[in-house]
Every structure is written in C-alpha cells, then in structure tokens.
Amino acid sequence: MKYDGYFSDDAVSEVIGVMLMISVTLIIVALVAVYATGAAGDTTQPIKADLVASGTMVDKDTDAYQVVFEHRAGDAFDVDQLAVSIGLRENSTLRMILSNDDTGERIACFDPDESIVRLGDRFKVSIGEYDKDNGNVTLGGSEIECGKYHLTYRFIDRRAGAPISSGEILIDPPEGTP
C-alpha cells in the first residue's frame, strides 16, 4: 500500500513468521511420518552368496555326519546369521531347520576360532549322526541309507528372513569310510 509516496511494510514480519511456522510444522510432520511408517528403520541388507555342497565328512569325536559347503560368490557372513532348511528329495515330509542356538553349534567354520565365512572359504553343517556299523545317517529321527537319498538344503538369512542359496547333494558315505 502507498502511504504518502512510500510503501508500507508493517505486515511483512507477521507474514514471514507465519510462513516459518508452517514450514517448521511441515518438517516435523514429515519426520514423524517417516518414523511411523518404518522408512527410517533397520536397513540391513540380506546376505547374497552362492553356497554349494561339495562333500561329506564325519566328526571323529561326535560321529556327526557333516556336509561341507563352499562359498563360491557373494558377501562374507557370520555362520551365526544362517539357518539351513534340510530335507530329503525322496521324502518331502522329513524336514528340519538347523541353526546355531542354545542346542549347539550346527553350522561351523573349519577353524574353531573363526565364525566369518569369506569368498572361497569352506564351512560345515552337522545334519545328523553317522552309524559306522551299517553306514546309515540318522536324520530327524529317521535312518537314511547312504547312496540312495538326496539331501536338499536351503540357506536362510536369519536377520532378514530371506533365502540365500539352495541345492541338493547325494547322501554318500563320508570320504575314507567303506
């Protein structure tokens, strides 16, 4: 408005104040919305790796039948982050989920002081007991004859619940056994 040849700026500070208050309010609303929807939550990426069964062995101290896996591609990971779903191709009702928990260490590195598996490393999964007398493996309470059944496996990232890698291997007598 003109007033005696001059512009009046009496209301400018109130307009700027209201605009600043609206801007601050919108920023606060946006931050609350981000946290409320979980967009600022855990951004943990699932493990990406190619894990392939390469053989079997028996732990001489415990007679545990173990499948040896190779880390062929992807991220390094801690064995405690894994779970593995084990089953038989020929019998879909026989299935178990194995992980390192209160019941013991089922997934382990070859070096007992190490828990990180890096590219090119090998690690082992204890899936059951090996009976040296008849050459069978006890898997989930069932006796499985070596050489006739295929073990299926699927690794799962326990943090993200995402599948990592899967495959199968023939349940053979471990190397060095008759």
Protein Blocks (a to p, Z undefined) as FASTA:
>chain_A
ZZehiacfklmmmmmmmmmmmmmmmmmmmmmmmmmnopmmcfbdcdddddddfbdcddfk
lopacdddddfbdcdddfklpccddddfklmkbccdddddfkocfbdcfblkbcbdcehi
acdddfbdcdfknopaceehiacdehiaccddddddfklopafbdcdddddddehiZZ
